[in-house]
Amino acid sequence: MDDASRQAYWRSNLRLMAVLLTIWALVSFGAGIVFVEALNNIEVAGFPLGFWFSQQGSIITFVVLIAVYVWRMDKLDAEYGVDEYEQEVHHP
């Protein structure tokens, strides 16, 4: 991989991480702290939605975002030819 491809790959990786971390921050701080009072007017399974987001919603969102990151990185690796599945292993 040449330097231009390496930089494009890294830029794509950083962009993906920035988007996913922004989503996680909005869910964690937005739904769990900033909008908690408004969300507490809605109940899910007998619990206020703001409480649910602050206790479990942000954690579940984070786990889903990890899965999305792995999926997208597999596609990105394949796009730039650095995926581990396509490379042959040479043993001496």
Backbone as CSV, one residue per row, in Angstrom:
resi,resn,N_x,N_y,N_z,CA_x,CA_y,CA_z,C_x,C_y,C_z
1,MET,0.858,-1.174,0.000,0.000,0.000,0.000,0.902,1.234,0.000
2,ASP,0.637,2.139,-0.901,1.435,3.355,-0.971,0.960,4.372,0.070
3,ASP,1.714,5.456,0.209,1.413,6.462,1.239,0.047,7.112,1.047
4,ALA,-0.344,7.387,-0.188,-1.644,8.028,-0.440,-2.784,7.098,-0.022
5,SER,-2.667,5.831,-0.337,-3.704,4.864,0.055,-3.744,4.698,1.564
6,ARG,-2.563,4.673,2.180,-2.478,4.532,3.641,-3.149,5.722,4.325
7,GLN,-2.905,6.923,3.808,-3.526,8.112,4.396,-5.040,8.121,4.179
8,ALA,-5.493,7.703,3.007,-6.931,7.633,2.736,-7.609,6.597,3.634
9,TYR,-6.936,5.476,3.837,-7.461,4.425,4.717,-7.587,4.949,6.143
10,TRP,-6.537,5.601,6.627,-6.554,6.125,7.987,-7.605,7.220,8.151
11,ARG,-7.746,8.098,7.135,-8.759,9.146,7.172,-10.163,8.537,7.255
12,SER,-10.408,7.500,6.466,-11.713,6.825,6.496,-11.969,6.193,7.854
13,ASN,-10.933,5.596,8.436,-11.058,4.988,9.756,-11.378,6.047,10.809
14,LEU,-10.666,7.172,10.777,-10.915,8.241,11.745,-12.309,8.852,11.580
15,ARG,-12.752,8.998,10.333,-14.091,9.531,10.083,-15.155,8.593,10.666
16,LEU,-14.978,7.301,10.438,-15.923,6.321,10.979,-15.949,6.373,12.502
17,MET,-14.776,6.412,13.126,-14.724,6.481,14.591,-15.370,7.758,15.110
18,ALA,-15.145,8.879,14.439,-15.726,10.152,14.876,-17.244,10.111,14.809
19,VAL,-17.780,9.559,13.736,-19.246,9.460,13.604,-19.824,8.559,14.686
20,LEU,-19.227,7.396,14.886,-19.759,6.452,15.875,-19.635,6.992,17.297
21,LEU,-18.520,7.634,17.617,-18.366,8.202,18.963,-19.303,9.386,19.187
22,THR,-19.593,10.138,18.134,-20.553,11.233,18.255,-21.946,10.685,18.550
23,ILE,-22.331,9.627,17.849,-23.634,8.996,18.118,-23.690,8.514,19.554
24,TRP,-22.628,7.856,20.011,-22.613,7.342,21.374,-22.687,8.483,22.395
25,ALA,-21.965,9.579,22.150,-21.995,10.714,23.069,-23.382,11.342,23.115
26,LEU,-24.019,11.480,21.948,-25.371,12.044,21.924,-26.362,11.171,22.680
27,VAL,-26.245,9.866,22.512,-27.156,8.960,23.229,-26.844,8.979,24.720
28,SER,-25.562,8.882,25.080,-25.185,8.829,26.500,-25.515,10.117,27.235
29,PHE,-25.026,11.231,26.709,-25.226,12.495,27.406,-26.568,13.135,27.070
30,GLY,-26.981,13.014,25.814,-28.241,13.624,25.409,-29.437,12.937,26.040
31,ALA,-29.568,11.653,25.776,-30.739,10.923,26.283,-30.610,10.597,27.764
32,GLY,-29.372,10.378,28.237,-29.195,9.980,29.631,-29.086,11.121,30.616
33,ILE,-28.741,12.326,30.145,-28.538,13.444,31.068,-29.347,14.674,30.658
34,VAL,-29.145,15.168,29.435,-29.735,16.437,29.013,-31.251,16.331,28.852
35,PHE,-31.721,15.308,28.184,-33.156,15.165,27.906,-33.843,14.176,28.836
36,VAL,-33.225,13.870,29.959,-33.760,12.839,30.850,-35.150,13.208,31.385
37,GLU,-35.367,14.465,31.708,-36.666,14.877,32.259,-37.788,14.690,31.233
38,ALA,-37.536,15.096,30.004,-38.548,14.931,28.951,-38.785,13.458,28.645
39,LEU,-37.704,12.671,28.629,-37.840,11.249,28.331,-38.496,10.474,29.478
40,ASN,-38.403,10.994,30.692,-39.018,10.310,31.831,-40.546,10.335,31.769
41,ASN,-41.116,11.174,30.908,-42.566,11.180,30.723,-43.045,9.976,29.919
42,ILE,-42.129,9.273,29.285,-42.460,8.078,28.498,-42.003,6.863,29.287
43,GLU,-42.874,5.871,29.384,-42.520,4.658,30.112,-42.333,3.494,29.168
44,VAL,-41.315,2.678,29.463,-41.046,1.445,28.732,-40.927,0.329,29.759
45,ALA,-41.799,-0.643,29.659,-41.823,-1.784,30.595,-41.912,-1.306,32.048
46,GLY,-42.642,-0.224,32.273,-42.840,0.275,33.623,-41.741,1.187,34.141
47,PHE,-40.717,1.431,33.341,-39.623,2.303,33.759,-39.624,3.565,32.914
48,PRO,-39.275,4.702,33.503,-39.161,5.935,32.718,-38.060,5.785,31.661
49,LEU,-38.305,6.259,30.451,-37.365,6.095,29.347,-36.026,6.786,29.628
50,GLY,-36.027,7.932,30.280,-34.778,8.610,30.633,-33.927,7.773,31.563
51,PHE,-34.561,7.132,32.550,-33.856,6.233,33.455,-33.288,5.053,32.691
52,TRP,-34.080,4.495,31.776,-33.622,3.343,30.998,-32.397,3.701,30.167
53,PHE,-32.427,4.873,29.488,-31.283,5.288,28.679,-30.042,5.500,29.541
54,SER,-30.212,6.106,30.703,-29.041,6.369,31.530,-28.477,5.086,32.134
55,GLN,-29.308,4.084,32.346,-28.828,2.839,32.942,-28.403,1.796,31.919
56,GLN,-29.177,1.642,30.838,-28.886,0.559,29.910,-28.834,0.973,28.451
57,GLY,-29.562,1.980,28.087,-29.622,2.374,26.685,-28.283,2.777,26.104
58,SER,-27.499,3.534,26.866,-26.194,3.960,26.350,-25.237,2.780,26.241
59,ILE,-25.342,1.824,27.144,-24.485,0.635,27.079,-24.858,-0.221,25.880
60,ILE,-26.145,-0.435,25.662,-26.596,-1.216,24.508,-26.212,-0.506,23.213
61,THR,-26.375,0.809,23.180,-25.971,1.577,22.004,-24.483,1.413,21.740
62,PHE,-23.663,1.449,22.779,-22.223,1.295,22.625,-21.883,-0.079,22.053
63,VAL,-22.517,-1.130,22.521,-22.268,-2.480,22.011,-22.681,-2.579,20.539
64,VAL,-23.815,-1.988,20.179,-24.260,-1.988,18.783,-23.262,-1.215,17.916
65,LEU,-22.764,-0.090,18.417,-21.798,0.697,17.659,-20.478,-0.056,17.462
66,ILE,-20.083,-0.870,18.433,-18.898,-1.708,18.268,-19.117,-2.690,17.129
67,ALA,-20.296,-3.300,17.079,-20.608,-4.241,15.996,-20.601,-3.528,14.642
68,VAL,-21.149,-2.326,14.583,-21.151,-1.551,13.345,-19.712,-1.216,12.942
69,TYR,-18.876,-0.852,13.917,-17.477,-0.536,13.625,-16.753,-1.746,13.033
70,VAL,-16.941,-2.911,13.619,-16.299,-4.127,13.109,-16.770,-4.419,11.690
71,TRP,-18.056,-4.313,11.452,-18.623,-4.576,10.124,-18.056,-3.612,9.088
72,ARG,-18.067,-2.298,9.430,-17.563,-1.298,8.492,-16.059,-1.413,8.272
73,MET,-15.296,-1.754,9.305,-13.854,-1.904,9.151,-13.523,-3.111,8.277
74,ASP,-14.298,-4.175,8.371,-14.096,-5.309,7.473,-14.287,-4.876,6.022
75,LYS,-15.322,-4.073,5.775,-15.555,-3.571,4.414,-14.444,-2.611,3.985
76,LEU,-14.002,-1.763,4.899,-12.938,-0.815,4.594,-11.618,-1.542,4.324
77,ASP,-11.318,-2.543,5.120,-10.110,-3.345,4.902,-10.133,-4.002,3.532
78,ALA,-11.268,-4.559,3.162,-11.393,-5.203,1.849,-11.246,-4.178,0.732
79,GLU,-11.805,-2.991,0.934,-11.727,-1.935,-0.083,-10.287,-1.505,-0.358
80,TYR,-9.479,-1.460,0.708,-8.098,-1.020,0.559,-7.115,-2.192,0.425
81,GLY,-7.631,-3.411,0.393,-6.778,-4.576,0.181,-5.932,-4.966,1.362
82,VAL,-6.385,-4.658,2.553,-5.629,-5.038,3.752,-6.397,-6.021,4.627
83,ASP,-7.416,-6.647,4.056,-8.183,-7.596,4.848,-7.379,-8.875,5.024
84,GLU,-7.562,-9.489,6.172,-6.789,-10.683,6.510,-7.291,-11.927,5.783
85,TYR,-8.473,-11.887,5.221,-9.045,-13.064,4.581,-8.497,-13.277,3.175
86,GLU,-8.073,-12.211,2.522,-7.619,-12.307,1.137,-6.123,-12.514,1.016
87,GLN,-5.391,-12.313,2.083,-3.937,-12.415,2.016,-3.506,-13.852,2.250
88,GLU,-2.534,-14.291,1.467,-2.004,-15.627,1.663,-0.936,-15.586,2.738
89,VAL,-0.870,-16.658,3.484,0.153,-16.767,4.521,1.263,-17.651,3.949
90,HIS,2.467,-17.121,3.921,3.618,-17.867,3.411,4.444,-18.361,4.582
91,HIS,4.593,-19.657,4.650,5.416,-20.242,5.703,6.735,-20.680,5.085
92,PRO,7.846,-20.450,5.794,9.157,-20.852,5.252,9.330,-22.352,5.185
